Amino acid sequence: MFCVECGQPLTLMFADGEGLIPYCKNCGEFRFPQYATAVSMVVTNRTRDKILLAKHIGQEDYILFAGYIKKGETAEKAVAREFKEETNLNTVKAKYMSSRYHEPSNVLMLNFLMIAEDGEAQINKKELEEIKWFPLSEALGAIKKNSTAETFLKNALTEIKKFN
């Protein structure tokens, strides 16, 4: 780890109320870890009886739709933008569900439950290999096991019918 201001190596130092935090001896400042922020979407249809899952190019497993939040963009706007970019469908409604740090990518994932407009999706072939609607009873079986997507989907399945 290196200081974002001066580039010097950081050491861990105890900060009151915070625990061990990276510290720059050169700047005399604590440097809290930085990471990207992204949105993840559990996409359902208007009747809330199906889940839309995606396969990225070269991947075997289905996952949730997701994308990075751009500088200056709200999470809610990122949800609608990312989904539109990947399917050419609009978001009818979205509701924040939960968050989880995804260590392999150093990303804080903000998960949303969303309703997609009805219509024929036009898949973004630059990012996705396939998208498919699954009945609620089959979606969990299709998602990548032991993944952040699986955790988010489990949480959303209990909330889908309550989502107005």
mmCIF file of the C-alpha atoms, coordinates in Angstrom:
data_MODEL
# 
_entry.id   MODEL 
# 
loop_
_atom_site.group_PDB 
_atom_site.id 
_atom_site.type_symbol 
_atom_site.label_atom_id 
_atom_site.label_alt_id 
_atom_site.label_comp_id 
_atom_site.label_asym_id 
_atom_site.label_entity_id 
_atom_site.label_seq_id 
_atom_site.pdbx_PDB_ins_code 
_atom_site.Cartn_x 
_atom_site.Cartn_y 
_atom_site.Cartn_z 
_atom_site.occupancy 
_atom_site.B_iso_or_equiv 
_atom_site.pdbx_formal_charge 
_atom_site.auth_seq_id 
_atom_site.auth_comp_id 
_atom_site.auth_asym_id 
_atom_site.auth_atom_id 
_atom_site.pdbx_PDB_model_num 
ATOM 1   C CA . MET A 1 1   ? 0.000   0.000   0.000   1.00 0.00 ? 1   MET A CA 1 
ATOM 2   C CA . PHE A 1 2   ? 1.251   3.439   -0.912  1.00 0.00 ? 2   PHE A CA 1 
ATOM 3   C CA . CYS A 1 3   ? 0.171   6.983   -0.044  1.00 0.00 ? 3   CYS A CA 1 
ATOM 4   C CA . VAL A 1 4   ? -2.159  8.502   -2.645  1.00 0.00 ? 4   VAL A CA 1 
ATOM 5   C CA . GLU A 1 5   ? -0.613  11.933  -2.028  1.00 0.00 ? 5   GLU A CA 1 
ATOM 6   C CA . CYS A 1 6   ? 3.166   11.357  -1.934  1.00 0.00 ? 6   CYS A CA 1 
ATOM 7   C CA . GLY A 1 7   ? 3.619   7.735   -3.066  1.00 0.00 ? 7   GLY A CA 1 
ATOM 8   C CA . GLN A 1 8   ? 5.540   6.632   0.032   1.00 0.00 ? 8   GLN A CA 1 
ATOM 9   C CA . PRO A 1 9   ? 4.878   3.173   1.540   1.00 0.00 ? 9   PRO A CA 1 
ATOM 10  C CA . LEU A 1 10  ? 2.174   3.087   4.207   1.00 0.00 ? 10  LEU A CA 1 
ATOM 11  C CA . THR A 1 11  ? 2.435   1.379   7.579   1.00 0.00 ? 11  THR A CA 1 
ATOM 12  C CA . LEU A 1 12  ? -0.389  0.241   9.811   1.00 0.00 ? 12  LEU A CA 1 
ATOM 13  C CA . MET A 1 13  ? -0.904  2.449   12.838  1.00 0.00 ? 13  MET A CA 1 
ATOM 14  C CA . PHE A 1 14  ? -3.581  2.420   15.519  1.00 0.00 ? 14  PHE A CA 1 
ATOM 15  C CA . ALA A 1 15  ? -6.141  5.234   15.206  1.00 0.00 ? 15  ALA A CA 1 
ATOM 16  C CA . ASP A 1 16  ? -8.436  5.913   18.174  1.00 0.00 ? 16  ASP A CA 1 
ATOM 17  C CA . GLY A 1 17  ? -11.867 4.443   17.503  1.00 0.00 ? 17  GLY A CA 1 
ATOM 18  C CA . GLU A 1 18  ? -10.791 3.060   14.114  1.00 0.00 ? 18  GLU A CA 1 
ATOM 19  C CA . GLY A 1 19  ? -8.264  0.290   14.800  1.00 0.00 ? 19  GLY A CA 1 
ATOM 20  C CA . LEU A 1 20  ? -5.278  -0.342  12.540  1.00 0.00 ? 20  LEU A CA 1 
ATOM 21  C CA . ILE A 1 21  ? -5.333  2.074   9.618   1.00 0.00 ? 21  ILE A CA 1 
ATOM 22  C CA . PRO A 1 22  ? -2.707  2.664   6.888   1.00 0.00 ? 22  PRO A CA 1 
ATOM 23  C CA . TYR A 1 23  ? -0.576  5.675   7.868   1.00 0.00 ? 23  TYR A CA 1 
ATOM 24  C CA . CYS A 1 24  ? 1.825   7.830   5.851   1.00 0.00 ? 24  CYS A CA 1 
ATOM 25  C CA . LYS A 1 25  ? 4.845   8.833   7.956   1.00 0.00 ? 25  LYS A CA 1 
ATOM 26  C CA . ASN A 1 26  ? 5.918   11.324  5.291   1.00 0.00 ? 26  ASN A CA 1 
ATOM 27  C CA . CYS A 1 27  ? 2.562   13.219  5.246   1.00 0.00 ? 27  CYS A CA 1 
ATOM 28  C CA . GLY A 1 28  ? 1.696   12.493  8.877   1.00 0.00 ? 28  GLY A CA 1 
ATOM 29  C CA . GLU A 1 29  ? -1.812  11.385  7.815   1.00 0.00 ? 29  GLU A CA 1 
ATOM 30  C CA . PHE A 1 30  ? -3.986  8.291   8.007   1.00 0.00 ? 30  PHE A CA 1 
ATOM 31  C CA . ARG A 1 31  ? -4.928  7.022   4.551   1.00 0.00 ? 31  ARG A CA 1 
ATOM 32  C CA . PHE A 1 32  ? -8.173  5.108   4.654   1.00 0.00 ? 32  PHE A CA 1 
ATOM 33  C CA . PRO A 1 33  ? -8.400  2.410   1.962   1.00 0.00 ? 33  PRO A CA 1 
ATOM 34  C CA . GLN A 1 34  ? -9.985  3.448   -1.328  1.00 0.00 ? 34  GLN A CA 1 
ATOM 35  C CA . TYR A 1 35  ? -12.091 1.219   -3.540  1.00 0.00 ? 35  TYR A CA 1 
ATOM 36  C CA . ALA A 1 36  ? -14.494 1.438   -6.430  1.00 0.00 ? 36  ALA A CA 1 
ATOM 37  C CA . THR A 1 37  ? -18.262 1.442   -5.989  1.00 0.00 ? 37  THR A CA 1 
ATOM 38  C CA . ALA A 1 38  ? -20.634 -0.491  -8.243  1.00 0.00 ? 38  ALA A CA 1 
ATOM 39  C CA . VAL A 1 39  ? -24.306 -1.378  -8.462  1.00 0.00 ? 39  VAL A CA 1 
ATOM 40  C CA . SER A 1 40  ? -25.766 -4.839  -8.757  1.00 0.00 ? 40  SER A CA 1 
ATOM 41  C CA . MET A 1 41  ? -29.342 -5.465  -9.848  1.00 0.00 ? 41  MET A CA 1 
ATOM 42  C CA . VAL A 1 42  ? -31.757 -8.295  -9.169  1.00 0.00 ? 42  VAL A CA 1 
ATOM 43  C CA . VAL A 1 43  ? -34.030 -7.729  -12.172 1.00 0.00 ? 43  VAL A CA 1 
ATOM 44  C CA . THR A 1 44  ? -37.647 -8.889  -12.128 1.00 0.00 ? 44  THR A CA 1 
ATOM 45  C CA . ASN A 1 45  ? -40.526 -8.427  -14.544 1.00 0.00 ? 45  ASN A CA 1 
ATOM 46  C CA . ARG A 1 46  ? -43.684 -6.382  -13.849 1.00 0.00 ? 46  ARG A CA 1 
ATOM 47  C CA . THR A 1 47  ? -45.592 -9.416  -12.558 1.00 0.00 ? 47  THR A CA 1 
ATOM 48  C CA . ARG A 1 48  ? -42.618 -10.284 -10.341 1.00 0.00 ? 48  ARG A CA 1 
ATOM 49  C CA . ASP A 1 49  ? -42.628 -13.962 -11.241 1.00 0.00 ? 49  ASP A CA 1 
ATOM 50  C CA . LYS A 1 50  ? -39.315 -14.098 -13.139 1.00 0.00 ? 50  LYS A CA 1 
ATOM 51  C CA . ILE A 1 51  ? -35.691 -13.051 -12.656 1.00 0.00 ? 51  ILE A CA 1 
ATOM 52  C CA . LEU A 1 52  ? -33.472 -11.914 -15.536 1.00 0.00 ? 52  LEU A CA 1 
ATOM 53  C CA . LEU A 1 53  ? -29.906 -13.221 -15.299 1.00 0.00 ? 53  LEU A CA 1 
ATOM 54  C CA . ALA A 1 54  ? -26.875 -12.597 -17.489 1.00 0.00 ? 54  ALA A CA 1 
ATOM 55  C CA . LYS A 1 55  ? -23.813 -14.479 -18.686 1.00 0.00 ? 55  LYS A CA 1 
ATOM 56  C CA . HIS A 1 56  ? -20.751 -12.399 -19.424 1.00 0.00 ? 56  HIS A CA 1 
ATOM 57  C CA . ILE A 1 57  ? -18.647 -13.282 -22.441 1.00 0.00 ? 57  ILE A CA 1 
ATOM 58  C CA . GLY A 1 58  ? -16.503 -16.318 -21.732 1.00 0.00 ? 58  GLY A CA 1 
ATOM 59  C CA . GLN A 1 59  ? -18.200 -17.145 -18.410 1.00 0.00 ? 59  GLN A CA 1 
ATOM 60  C CA . GLU A 1 60  ? -20.091 -20.344 -17.596 1.00 0.00 ? 60  GLU A CA 1 
ATOM 61  C CA . ASP A 1 61  ? -22.312 -19.088 -14.805 1.00 0.00 ? 61  ASP A CA 1 
ATOM 62  C CA . TYR A 1 62  ? -25.249 -16.717 -14.732 1.00 0.00 ? 62  TYR A CA 1 
ATOM 63  C CA . ILE A 1 63  ? -24.846 -13.633 -12.594 1.00 0.00 ? 63  ILE A CA 1 
ATOM 64  C CA . LEU A 1 64  ? -26.771 -10.464 -11.800 1.00 0.00 ? 64  LEU A CA 1 
ATOM 65  C CA . PHE A 1 65  ? -26.537 -7.318  -13.882 1.00 0.00 ? 65  PHE A CA 1 
ATOM 66  C CA . ALA A 1 66  ? -23.926 -4.950  -12.493 1.00 0.00 ? 66  ALA A CA 1 
ATOM 67  C CA . GLY A 1 67  ? -21.775 -1.966  -13.338 1.00 0.00 ? 67  GLY A CA 1 
ATOM 68  C CA . TYR A 1 68  ? -19.578 0.741   -11.918 1.00 0.00 ? 68  TYR A CA 1 
ATOM 69  C CA . ILE A 1 69  ? -20.917 4.052   -10.716 1.00 0.00 ? 69  ILE A CA 1 
ATOM 70  C CA . LYS A 1 70  ? -19.410 6.900   -12.713 1.00 0.00 ? 70  LYS A CA 1 
ATOM 71  C CA . LYS A 1 71  ? -17.918 9.956   -11.022 1.00 0.00 ? 71  LYS A CA 1 
ATOM 72  C CA . GLY A 1 72  ? -20.726 12.352  -10.057 1.00 0.00 ? 72  GLY A CA 1 
ATOM 73  C CA . GLU A 1 73  ? -23.448 9.763   -10.721 1.00 0.00 ? 73  GLU A CA 1 
ATOM 74  C CA . THR A 1 74  ? -25.894 8.517   -8.099  1.00 0.00 ? 74  THR A CA 1 
ATOM 75  C CA . ALA A 1 75  ? -26.336 4.801   -7.517  1.00 0.00 ? 75  ALA A CA 1 
ATOM 76  C CA . GLU A 1 76  ? -29.953 5.065   -8.677  1.00 0.00 ? 76  GLU A CA 1 
ATOM 77  C CA . LYS A 1 77  ? -28.910 6.620   -11.993 1.00 0.00 ? 77  LYS A CA 1 
ATOM 78  C CA . ALA A 1 78  ? -26.195 3.985   -12.435 1.00 0.00 ? 78  ALA A CA 1 
ATOM 79  C CA . VAL A 1 79  ? -28.781 1.207   -12.029 1.00 0.00 ? 79  VAL A CA 1 
ATOM 80  C CA . ALA A 1 80  ? -30.937 2.565   -14.857 1.00 0.00 ? 80  ALA A CA 1 
ATOM 81  C CA . ARG A 1 81  ? -27.957 3.434   -17.092 1.00 0.00 ? 81  ARG A CA 1 
ATOM 82  C CA . GLU A 1 82  ? -26.171 0.107   -16.697 1.00 0.00 ? 82  GLU A CA 1 
ATOM 83  C CA . PHE A 1 83  ? -29.306 -1.939  -17.277 1.00 0.00 ? 83  PHE A CA 1 
ATOM 84  C CA . LYS A 1 84  ? -30.204 0.108   -20.375 1.00 0.00 ? 84  LYS A CA 1 
ATOM 85  C CA . GLU A 1 85  ? -26.651 -0.260  -21.741 1.00 0.00 ? 85  GLU A CA 1 
ATOM 86  C CA . GLU A 1 86  ? -26.743 -4.054  -21.360 1.00 0.00 ? 86  GLU A CA 1 
ATOM 87  C CA . THR A 1 87  ? -30.326 -4.797  -22.498 1.00 0.00 ? 87  THR A CA 1 
ATOM 88  C CA . ASN A 1 88  ? -31.749 -1.652  -24.125 1.00 0.00 ? 88  ASN A CA 1 
ATOM 89  C CA . LEU A 1 89  ? -34.659 -1.926  -21.649 1.00 0.00 ? 89  LEU A CA 1 
ATOM 90  C CA . ASN A 1 90  ? -35.738 0.778   -19.222 1.00 0.00 ? 90  ASN A CA 1 
ATOM 91  C CA . THR A 1 91  ? -36.021 0.484   -15.474 1.00 0.00 ? 91  THR A CA 1 
ATOM 92  C CA . VAL A 1 92  ? -39.590 0.874   -14.204 1.00 0.00 ? 92  VAL A CA 1 
ATOM 93  C CA . LYS A 1 93  ? -38.680 1.026   -10.522 1.00 0.00 ? 93  LYS A CA 1 
ATOM 94  C CA . ALA A 1 94  ? -35.659 0.297   -8.338  1.00 0.00 ? 94  ALA A CA 1 
ATOM 95  C CA . LYS A 1 95  ? -35.240 -0.159  -4.607  1.00 0.00 ? 95  LYS A CA 1 
ATOM 96  C CA . TYR A 1 96  ? -31.977 -0.314  -2.653  1.00 0.00 ? 96  TYR A CA 1 
ATOM 97  C CA . MET A 1 97  ? -31.558 -3.631  -0.846  1.00 0.00 ? 97  MET A CA 1 
ATOM 98  C CA . SER A 1 98  ? -28.100 -4.038  0.734   1.00 0.00 ? 98  SER A CA 1 
ATOM 99  C CA . SER A 1 99  ? -24.369 -3.748  0.212   1.00 0.00 ? 99  SER A CA 1 
ATOM 100 C CA . ARG A 1 100 ? -21.386 -6.069  0.317   1.00 0.00 ? 100 ARG A CA 1 
ATOM 101 C CA . TYR A 1 101 ? -17.667 -5.620  -0.170  1.00 0.00 ? 101 TYR A CA 1 
ATOM 102 C CA . HIS A 1 102 ? -16.454 -7.797  -3.052  1.00 0.00 ? 102 HIS A CA 1 
ATOM 103 C CA . GLU A 1 103 ? -12.781 -8.407  -2.276  1.00 0.00 ? 103 GLU A CA 1 
ATOM 104 C CA . PRO A 1 104 ? -11.665 -10.035 -5.554  1.00 0.00 ? 104 PRO A CA 1 
ATOM 105 C CA . SER A 1 105 ? -12.407 -6.761  -7.386  1.00 0.00 ? 105 SER A CA 1 
ATOM 106 C CA . ASN A 1 106 ? -11.888 -4.369  -4.441  1.00 0.00 ? 106 ASN A CA 1 
ATOM 107 C CA . VAL A 1 107 ? -15.427 -3.065  -5.000  1.00 0.00 ? 107 VAL A CA 1 
ATOM 108 C CA . LEU A 1 108 ? -18.246 -2.043  -2.694  1.00 0.00 ? 108 LEU A CA 1 
ATOM 109 C CA . MET A 1 109 ? -21.369 -3.489  -4.324  1.00 0.00 ? 109 MET A CA 1 
ATOM 110 C CA . LEU A 1 110 ? -24.693 -1.700  -3.760  1.00 0.00 ? 110 LEU A CA 1 
ATOM 111 C CA . ASN A 1 111 ? -27.511 -4.067  -4.573  1.00 0.00 ? 111 ASN A CA 1 
ATOM 112 C CA . PHE A 1 112 ? -30.898 -3.021  -5.925  1.00 0.00 ? 112 PHE A CA 1 
ATOM 113 C CA . LEU A 1 113 ? -34.097 -4.877  -6.641  1.00 0.00 ? 113 LEU A CA 1 
ATOM 114 C CA . MET A 1 114 ? -35.562 -3.526  -9.863  1.00 0.00 ? 114 MET A CA 1 
ATOM 115 C CA . ILE A 1 115 ? -38.504 -3.992  -12.185 1.00 0.00 ? 115 ILE A CA 1 
ATOM 116 C CA . ALA A 1 116 ? -37.724 -3.964  -15.903 1.00 0.00 ? 116 ALA A CA 1 
ATOM 117 C CA . GLU A 1 117 ? -40.097 -2.685  -18.548 1.00 0.00 ? 117 GLU A CA 1 
ATOM 118 C CA . ASP A 1 118 ? -41.781 -5.281  -20.709 1.00 0.00 ? 118 ASP A CA 1 
ATOM 119 C CA . GLY A 1 119 ? -40.309 -5.774  -24.136 1.00 0.00 ? 119 GLY A CA 1 
ATOM 120 C CA . GLU A 1 120 ? -37.708 -7.621  -26.126 1.00 0.00 ? 120 GLU A CA 1 
ATOM 121 C CA . ALA A 1 121 ? -34.200 -7.121  -24.761 1.00 0.00 ? 121 ALA A CA 1 
ATOM 122 C CA . GLN A 1 122 ? -31.416 -6.267  -27.176 1.00 0.00 ? 122 GLN A CA 1 
ATOM 123 C CA . ILE A 1 123 ? -28.308 -7.784  -25.644 1.00 0.00 ? 123 ILE A CA 1 
ATOM 124 C CA . ASN A 1 124 ? -25.076 -5.785  -25.579 1.00 0.00 ? 124 ASN A CA 1 
ATOM 125 C CA . LYS A 1 125 ? -22.795 -8.271  -27.377 1.00 0.00 ? 125 LYS A CA 1 
ATOM 126 C CA . LYS A 1 126 ? -19.664 -6.388  -26.236 1.00 0.00 ? 126 LYS A CA 1 
ATOM 127 C CA . GLU A 1 127 ? -20.346 -7.354  -22.606 1.00 0.00 ? 127 GLU A CA 1 
ATOM 128 C CA . LEU A 1 128 ? -22.856 -10.177 -22.481 1.00 0.00 ? 128 LEU A CA 1 
ATOM 129 C CA . GLU A 1 129 ? -23.063 -13.581 -24.094 1.00 0.00 ? 129 GLU A CA 1 
ATOM 130 C CA . GLU A 1 130 ? -26.606 -14.369 -22.980 1.00 0.00 ? 130 GLU A CA 1 
ATOM 131 C CA . ILE A 1 131 ? -29.522 -13.151 -20.866 1.00 0.00 ? 131 ILE A CA 1 
ATOM 132 C CA . LYS A 1 132 ? -32.385 -15.339 -19.764 1.00 0.00 ? 132 LYS A CA 1 
ATOM 133 C CA . TRP A 1 133 ? -35.577 -15.056 -17.720 1.00 0.00 ? 133 TRP A CA 1 
ATOM 134 C CA . PHE A 1 134 ? -35.873 -17.678 -14.973 1.00 0.00 ? 134 PHE A CA 1 
ATOM 135 C CA . PRO A 1 135 ? -38.941 -18.498 -12.887 1.00 0.00 ? 135 PRO A CA 1 
ATOM 136 C CA . LEU A 1 136 ? -38.401 -17.432 -9.256  1.00 0.00 ? 136 LEU A CA 1 
ATOM 137 C CA . SER A 1 137 ? -38.140 -21.095 -8.253  1.00 0.00 ? 137 SER A CA 1 
ATOM 138 C CA . GLU A 1 138 ? -35.252 -21.703 -10.695 1.00 0.00 ? 138 GLU A CA 1 
ATOM 139 C CA . ALA A 1 139 ? -33.218 -18.480 -10.486 1.00 0.00 ? 139 ALA A CA 1 
ATOM 140 C CA . LEU A 1 140 ? -31.208 -19.432 -7.412  1.00 0.00 ? 140 LEU A CA 1 
ATOM 141 C CA . GLY A 1 141 ? -30.223 -22.738 -9.013  1.00 0.00 ? 141 GLY A CA 1 
ATOM 142 C CA . ALA A 1 142 ? -28.887 -20.941 -12.080 1.00 0.00 ? 142 ALA A CA 1 
ATOM 143 C CA . ILE A 1 143 ? -26.762 -18.297 -10.329 1.00 0.00 ? 143 ILE A CA 1 
ATOM 144 C CA . LYS A 1 144 ? -23.048 -18.709 -9.628  1.00 0.00 ? 144 LYS A CA 1 
ATOM 145 C CA . LYS A 1 145 ? -22.649 -20.574 -6.335  1.00 0.00 ? 145 LYS A CA 1 
ATOM 146 C CA . ASN A 1 146 ? -20.984 -18.947 -3.296  1.00 0.00 ? 146 ASN A CA 1 
ATOM 147 C CA . SER A 1 147 ? -20.919 -15.594 -5.068  1.00 0.00 ? 147 SER A CA 1 
ATOM 148 C CA . THR A 1 148 ? -21.914 -12.074 -4.116  1.00 0.00 ? 148 THR A CA 1 
ATOM 149 C CA . ALA A 1 149 ? -24.662 -12.418 -6.732  1.00 0.00 ? 149 ALA A CA 1 
ATOM 150 C CA . GLU A 1 150 ? -26.049 -15.496 -4.973  1.00 0.00 ? 150 GLU A CA 1 
ATOM 151 C CA . THR A 1 151 ? -26.120 -13.645 -1.633  1.00 0.00 ? 151 THR A CA 1 
ATOM 152 C CA . PHE A 1 152 ? -27.963 -10.687 -3.160  1.00 0.00 ? 152 PHE A CA 1 
ATOM 153 C CA . LEU A 1 153 ? -30.431 -12.937 -4.997  1.00 0.00 ? 153 LEU A CA 1 
ATOM 154 C CA . LYS A 1 154 ? -31.274 -14.887 -1.815  1.00 0.00 ? 154 LYS A CA 1 
ATOM 155 C CA . ASN A 1 155 ? -32.079 -11.611 -0.038  1.00 0.00 ? 155 ASN A CA 1 
ATOM 156 C CA . ALA A 1 156 ? -34.163 -10.305 -2.941  1.00 0.00 ? 156 ALA A CA 1 
ATOM 157 C CA . LEU A 1 157 ? -36.264 -13.454 -3.326  1.00 0.00 ? 157 LEU A CA 1 
ATOM 158 C CA . THR A 1 158 ? -37.841 -12.807 0.079   1.00 0.00 ? 158 THR A CA 1 
ATOM 159 C CA . GLU A 1 159 ? -38.682 -9.210  -0.902  1.00 0.00 ? 159 GLU A CA 1 
ATOM 160 C CA . ILE A 1 160 ? -39.857 -9.513  -4.517  1.00 0.00 ? 160 ILE A CA 1 
ATOM 161 C CA . LYS A 1 161 ? -43.564 -10.082 -3.833  1.00 0.00 ? 161 LYS A CA 1 
ATOM 162 C CA . LYS A 1 162 ? -43.625 -7.114  -1.400  1.00 0.00 ? 162 LYS A CA 1 
ATOM 163 C CA . PHE A 1 163 ? -41.991 -4.797  -3.965  1.00 0.00 ? 163 PHE A CA 1 
ATOM 164 C CA . ASN A 1 164 ? -44.590 -2.336  -5.283  1.00 0.00 ? 164 ASN A CA 1 
# 
